[in-house]
Amino acid sequence: MTAQEASARIQNGDRRALARGASWIEAQSDAGHQLLRLLFPRTGSAKLIGITGPPGAGKSTLADQLAKTIRMRAQTVAILAVDPSSPFTQGAILGDRIRMQDHHADPGVFIRSMASRGKMGGLASATLEMALLLDAAGFDFVLIETVGVGQGEIEIARLADVTVLVLVPGMGDDVQAIKAGTMEIADVFAINKSDLPGAERLEDEIRMMQSLGGHDQRRDAAPLRRVVASQAQGVESLLEVIEQVFAQRSRESARVDAWQIRLREMAEERLTAALPEPTLNQHAVRIAAKMEDPYTAVDAILADLLK
């Protein structure tokens, strides 16, 4: 199948072609890049929703329930789940997301797991490209669930239109993740398992930190909703506030700002991938022997790349 054939089939709703295209993109192949070039004019309609938070917060369960709520509205949804990598195969350990198999026969739901391949920040390298593919395929929502690595999980804010930070009461220091730097990335707070003791205390602590200036002063404090994802409680209200925040962000200037960040990320990754290992090793040897300083080495490497 060529990129042109895959593009035509994806636009006609062919899920097998979509899965093939997703594999090309995850492999960062030329076919994947060509496919995105063809499909890019069709992007821009989906709502890209990031779901992040510490391990054990119930992100997968919440994504599952959000998908069910979206489907009850007769809208379509794709779930992009970035999983830990196998140390042997580099594949996604959780595979096809066994906790979400209720959707396996629903043509309005597409689930794809991606291996993080050790990338920091909770996102795989090709996550942006994959999200664009799913957007172009016509899904109304794209839910991007991150690995769950704690404070390093800030890259989702650069990719998603709206970032939901999922926290749960009773995990030691309830707001440790917030104190570690993720407070600023949250567009919406979701307190999951809010039927457990400590939910009210956790909400009070979030509100207190917001009042102390922990959020972006250029915008209002992020809204907060309590949910019990395992019982689908509060999920409809959470989805409504996500859409409200999205509507506030969908101005043209906000899109330009977002693409400035995304393009910088893409350029950095492409430049890093283009660095020749022999050249890096030669400079590393010279630096280790104090024959060259690292700044001169970087200048030389960039000069070679820009030729």
Sequence and secondary structure as in RCSB ss.txt:
>XXXX:A:sequence
MTAQEASARIQNGDRRALARGASWIEAQSDAGHQLLRLLFPRTGSAKLIGITGPPGAGKSTLADQLAKTIRMRAQ
TVAILAVDPSSPFTQGAILGDRIRMQDHHADPGVFIRSMASRGKMGGLASATLEMALLLDAAGFDFVLIETVGVG
QGEIEIARLADVTVLVLVPGMGDDVQAIKAGTMEIADVFAINKSDLPGAERLEDEIRMMQSLGGHDQRRDAAPLR
RVVASQAQGVESLLEVIEQVFAQRSRESARVDAWQIRLREMAEERLTAALPEPTLNQHAVRIAAKMEDPYTAVDA
ILADLLK
>XXXX:A:secstr
  HHHHHHHHHTT HHHHHHHHHHHHTT HHHHHHHHHHGGG S SEEEEEE STTS HHHHHHHHHHHHHHTT 
 EEEEEEE B TTT SBTTTTTGGGGGGTT TTEEEEEEE TT TTS  TTHHHHHHHHHHTT SEEEEE    G
GGTTTHHHH SEEEEEE TTSSSTTHHHHTTGGGG SEEEE STTSTTHHHHHHHHHHHHHTT S TTS    EE
E BGGGTBTHHHHHHHHHHHHHHH SHHHHHHHHHHHHHHHHHHHHHHHS HHHHHHHHHHHHTTSS HHHHHHH
HHHHHT 
